């Protein structure tokens, strides 16, 4: 690549170091200036090969290649040089690559200047600043951006045209933002920015990490006894962590077309080397083949190449690791076995399973986990797997739960309640509903002429009855956990009715309400579940 000379002030012939950018620009710089600006440069220059005085003078000063390109290196070096700085505000998009390089080279002055320039955008472009803070691990920057969006009723930001951009439209452009980052932002916004001093946006709280690790299942353990008891092995399978498993080539070839090709090629190479050298292979040393999988995964893969009913892992991370490995070797019988058990595995921790499956690229498994995760109140539940998944993966789950919540509420509100005594708030506000309610009240009053109020709660229908309170409770449960099964208190109501009937008969309207509740308790959860099963997940 032909080098281009960088412009002033990096074209001085008396400079003592030349920096090469990744795209072929030569920066002739004074090492003393950069050594004062960056301890990293100081160490790099100390290791640079000095100019040999025996070589021709035009050989030039030592050359240090850098990974940054010209559009990053030029403005960064200018911040270090004692020259006039940029007179106009730097564009927001230009700051992150400069700040990333300044952090890499441990340049206090450029870091300070660029951070101040970045924070100036926190009010007008809050989520952009938050995202940059998360990407670079700068808690103060992320906090300033999140605080700039905390006052907004709907979480979002503004673009350069001062147009509001909802968070779901912003996230596709926020590369490098994890689901964990997004979860913490949602919490920050929900609390209006009033968070404890220990709250962090760029990393999970230590207690959250420890709790997740303590709940996580341990890795698969190699089944050493099984392999040491195998008779007459003819190949050693070596895991990435050095563990060795005696095995049989024929069985590996039968179970895996990929391993069959590798073993055939290795056998031919071994035969060729033996014939060339004239040596005879030792009977005591077996040929070996290396695997990228660790011993925990490899042990299960190999064991399932042998006849018999062998155990499979029952935790999420091990199951996904095994599926990924089995698919890479074409071991379809293992993949089929694990996927057939996936729903029961996911039920242990659906949210963890969703993020783990999404990160591994298993879309169908992620859909199954997303359906089961409808039982979780997403804004409150954190799992460590969020840190390895993108914010968009989390946003898709949030959108899916929102649609599930709306669907469950529609089904429930169409069913709760059929009795005349209880009406939806919206319906009760209409003139016709008010007139109907008056007629109902007159009817109830007439039905109790000459007798005491019944035990079913009719009189409460004129105000807020216990039935209305239960209705509100169940609708709130559906709003928070649209996929979580719940039980309307049918048994309790039946037993109450039986007791009341023994003392004093219920009136007709109360018995109608009681019958409706019992009917709903038996059928509504199943109807909601059936509708949720039909809801598509856009994953």
N, C-alpha and C positions, 0 to 999 in steps of 0.2 A: 504494500500500500504506500503510495506516494504521500509524504507528510506535507501538511500545510503549516505555514508559520502563523501562530496566533498574533493578533494585533497588539498595539501598544497597550499597556507597558510591558508586555511579555515577549518583546522582540529585541531586548538589549543584548548586544554581542558580548558584553562583559559579565553576563549572568553565569553563575557557577553550577547550575543544575538545569536539566531539561526534563520537563514532565510531558509524557505522551498521553493524549486522551485516547479513549477507546475508538473514536472515529477518525483518528489520524491527524490531530492538531498537535503542534510542538509548542510548548510554553517554556520559554527561557526565563527562569525565575532566580531570585536571590535566596539562597538557602537560609540565611540568617533571619530574614523576615518570616519565612514559613516555619522555621524552628521555634520562633517565639509565639507564633499563632497556634501551633499544633504539636503536641508531644509525639503524635503518631508520625508526622512528617520528620520530626527530629530523629526518631529511630530508623525510619526508612532511609534517610540520607546517610546515617552512620553506616548502614550496610551497603550503600551504593558503591560500586567499584570506582575508585578514584582514577582520575586521568593519569595515564602512565607517561612520565616526562620523556621517556625514550621514544614514544610514538610521535608522529608528525603533529604539529601544532593545530592543524585543521581537523584533528580527530574530535575535538570538542569536549565539553564537560560530560560527566556521567548522565545517563538517561534512566529515568524511573517511569515505567509504564503504570498507568492508573486505569481503573475500571470505569470511571465516569467519562461521559462524552463532553464535547466542547460547550454545549449550551448549559451544562451544569458547572463545569470546571471554571469557565471564564468568569461568571458573576461571583462564584465562591471565592476565587483568588482575589478579585477586586475588593471584596469585603475585608481581606487581610492586609491589602497594600495601603500605604499612607497616601491615597489619592482621593480626589473628589468622588463622592458616592452618587448613586442614582438620585436624580432630583424629583422624580414622580413616584407615586405609590406602585409597588410591584403587584402584578396580577395575582390573584389568589392561587390560580393553577400553577404558577411558577414557583411558589414557595416550598411545597412539600419536597421535591427532589433536591433543592438546595439545602433545606434543613436536614434531610436524611443524610446527605454527604457531610454536612458540618458536624452532626452527631457522630458519624463514623470516624471522622478524623479528630474528634475531641477538640473542636475549635470554640472556645468560650465566647469570644466576641461575635462571630457570625451567628452562633446559636442564639445569643441574646437579641441581636438585631432582627433576625428572621422570626423569632417567637413573638416579639412585639408587633411586627408587621402582620403576623397571622392573627393575633388576638384582636387587632383592629377590625377584623371582619366578623367577630363573634356576634355582634348585634344584628347585622344584616344578612349574614349567611351562616346561621348557627350550626346546622347539622353538618355542613361542609367542614367547619372548624372542629366539631366533635369527632368526625370521621378521621380527620388528619391526626388528631391527638391519639385516637385509638391505634391507628396504623403505626405511629412512631413511638407509642408507649409513653406519651407525655400527658400525665394526669391533669396538670393545671390547664393545658390546652383543651383537653376533652371536657373538663368540668366547665370551662368558660363557654364552650359551644353548647353544651347541654343546658346550662343556665340561660343562655340566650333564647332557647326554645321552650323553656319551662312555663312561660306565661301564655303560650299559645294554647287555645282550647283544644285544637287538633294538632297532634304531633306532626311537625313538618318543618319546612325551611323556605327560603326565597332564592330565586335564581338571580342572574345579573340584571334582569329586566324588572326586578322587584315583583315578580309573579310568585304566588304561593305554590309550593310544591309539596303535596302530601308525602309522608315518609315512605309509603309503599312505592311511589314513583321515584323517590330519591335513591333508594337502596340499590337498584341495579347498577348505578353509577358509582357506588361506594365500594370499590374493590378492597379486599383485605379486611373487611369488617366481619367479625364472627357473630354467630347467634348469641353467644354470651355477652358480647358488647351491646348488642341490640336489646337483650333482656334487661341489662342494667340501665340502659337509656329509658326504656319503658317504665321501669320502677322509679327512676329519677323524675320523669315527667308526671307520673301518677301522683307522686308526693309533692309536686310543685316545687321541686328543688330543695325541700326541707328534709335533708338526710343527715344521719349521724356522721360524726367526724371520720369514722372508720370506713364509710362507704367509698368505694372506688369504682370508676367507670372503665378503666383500662385493664383490669384484671379482677378475678373473683376474690371474694373475701377468703382469708385463710381457713376460717371455720367451715365455709361451704365446701372447699376442696377436701378438707380432712373428712368431713361427713360423707361426701360422695365416695371417697376412696375406701372408707370403712364399710360402706354398703356394697361396694363392687365385689363381684365374685372373683376369686383368685384365678390365675391362669390354669390351663390344663396341665396336669402333671404327666410326664412321660411314664409309660407303663413298662418299666425296665424288665420286670419279671417275665412278661410275655415274650420279649425278644431274646432274652438270654436262654430261654428254654427251647427255642426253635432248633430242630435238628438239621444239620448239613446246610447252613446258609452259604450262598455263593456271591453275595454282594454286600458291601457296607454302605448304608445311607447315612450321610453326615449332615446334621442340621447346621444352621447358621451360627449357633452358639457352641458348636464343637461336639455335641452329643452324637454318638454313633449307634446305629441300629442295624444289626445283622438281618438280612432279608433274602428273598429268593427272586431272581430275575424273572422267572417264568410268570409268577403271580403278579408282579408289578407290570409286566408287559400286557397281561390279560386285562388288568383293571384300568390301565392308562395308555392310550395311544401316544401321548406325548412322551411318557417315560420309555415306551417301547422304542421310539426313534432314538432317544438319547442313549439308551443302553446298547442298541445295535451299533450305533456309531462308535461308542466307547469301546465295544468289543472288537470292532474292526481295527481301530487305532492301536489297541493293545496287541492284537495279533501282528500288525505290521511292525510295531516296535520290537516285538520278540524275534521276528524273523530277521530283522535288520541287525540286531545286536547278537543274535545267536544264543541268547540266554534262555533258560528254562524258568517259567514262573514258579515261585515258591508255593508249596502246598499249604504253608501256614499263613500266608498273607493273602487276604481277599482284595479284589479290586473295589474301589470306592467311587461314589458319586455324590457330589455336593448339592445341597438344596438351599434355597434362599429362606425357607421357613424355619422358625425356631423349633426346638425339640418338642415343645408342648403341642404344636399343630402337627408336626411331622409324625409324631408317635401315633396319633389318631388316624391320620391318612394311611399310614402303612398297615396299621392293624386291621383296617377295613378292607385291605386287599386279601385278607385271609378268610376262609369260611368260618361261620359262626355268628352269633348274635353279640355284636360288640357295642359298648356304650358310646353315646354321643354326648357332647357338652350340653348343659342346660342353662348356661348363662349367655348373655347377648353378645359380648365382645368375642368370646371364643367361638361361638356359632358362626358369626360373620367372618372371622378370620379363616375358619375351616371351609366355609362356602367359597370364599375368594380363592383359596389354595386349590380346592377340589375342581373348581371351574377352570383354573389355569392348566390343570393336568388332564382335563377331560374325564374326571371321575364322576360321571353323572349320577351314579347310584348314591353317592354321599350327598351330593347337592339335593337330590330328590328327598332323601330321608330327612335332612335338616329343614328343608322348606315345608315339608308336610307337618313338622312340629312347630313351625314358626309362631303360629298364633298363641300356642300355650307358652312358648318362651317369652314372647312379647308381653303377655299378660302380667308378668312379674314387674316390669318397669317399662310401660309403653313409650314414655317420653324419651328415655335413654335409647330405646330401640329405634325410635324414629330418627333421631339425629345420627346414630351410628350407621343405620342402613343408608341414609341419605348421603353421608360422607363417603361410604364405600361404593356408592353408585347403584345400589340395589333398589330400584324404583318400586317394584311390586311389594317388596318387603316393607318399604317405607310407607306405602299406602295402607297396608294392614296395621302397622303401628299407629299411623295417624288416626285411623278409625277408633282404635282402642284408647288413644290419647284424649278422645273427647270427654273422658271421665275426669280429666285433670283440669284444674283452673290455671290456665297457662301463665297468666301474669304473675302468679305467686310461686310457681314451681321452677326450680333451677336444677339442672343436671350438668355434670362435668363434660358430657359429650357435646354440649353447646359450643365449647371452645374450639372444637375441630370441625364445626359446620358453619356455613355462611349465613349471614343475616337474612338473605333471601329465602333460605330453607325454612327459617323460623317464621318469616312473613307469610309464606305459603300456608304453614300450619295455622297461623292466627286467622288468615282469611277463611280457611276451611272451617275452623271452629265457629267463626262468626256466622257463616252460612248455615252451619248445623244448628246453632242457637236459634236463629230466625225460623228455621224449619220446625224445630221441636216446639217452639213457642206457638207457631201457627196451629200445629196439630193439637196442642194442649188447650189453647184458647177456644178452639172449635168444639172441644169436648167438656171443658170445665165451666160452669156446671149446667146441666139441663133443667134443673129445678127452677120454678118460677121465682123463688125468693131471692136469688142471687144474680146480679147482672154485672157485666163488664163495666168499668168506670166510664169508658167512652160512650157506651150505649146508654148508661144511666143519665148522661148529661143531655140527651135529646128530649124535646118536649113530649114526643110520643112515649118515650121510656118513662118519663115522670108520671104521665097520666096512667100508664099501665101499672106502675108501682102503687099509685093511689088505689087503683081497683083491687090489686092484690092485697093491700093492707086491709081494705074494707072487707074483702072476702075472708081473710084470716080472722079479723075481729068477729065476724058473724059466726065463723066455725067454732069459736070459743065462747059463744053466748051461754051464760049460765054455768060455766065450768072454769076451773082454774087453768092458768097457763100450763101448757104441756111441758114435758121434760126435754123435748127435742130442740128447743131454741128458736121457735117461731118468732117470739117477740124480739129476739135479737136481730132479725132480718131488717127491722126498721132502722137499726143503727149498724154497727160493725159487729157481726157475729163471729163466733169461733170458727165457723165454716169459711167465712171470708178470709180470716187470718190464715187458715190452713191453705186456702187457695193461693194467697200471696206468697206463702212460704214455698209451695211446690213450684210456682212459676219462677221464683228466685233461684231455686235449686236447678231448674232447667237452664236458666240464664248462665249460671256459673259452670255447670257440668252437664252440657246437653246430652252426653252419651252415658251418663251414670245412671244405672237402674235405681229407681226409688219405689217405695211401697206406700200407696195411700192407705190410711189406717182402717182398712176394711174390717179386720178382726176386732179391733177396738170398738168400732162403731156397732158391729153386730152384737157384741157382748153388752154394750151400753143399751142398745135397743131392747135386748131381751130383759135386762134388769128393769128398764122403764115400763115395759109392757106388763111386768109382774106387779108393779105398783100402780101405774096410771097410764092408760093408753096414749100413744102418740097420735097427733092429729094427722089427717091425710097428707097435708103439704110436707110435714116433717118426714113422713115415711117415704114420700117421693124423693126427697133430697137424700135420705139414707140409702135408698135403692140405687140412686145415681152414683153415689160415692163408692158403694160396693162394686158396681159395674165398672167404674173407672179404675178402681184399684186392681181389678183383674185384667183389664184390657188395654188401658192407656200406655203403660210402659212398653208393651209389646208392639203397639202401633207406632210409637215414636222410634223404637229400635229398628223396625222394618223400614221406615222412611229414611232413617239415617244410613242404613245399609245401601240404599239406592243413590245416596248423594255422592257425586263424583268428586274426587280429590285431584286437583290440578297440580300434581307433583312432577 
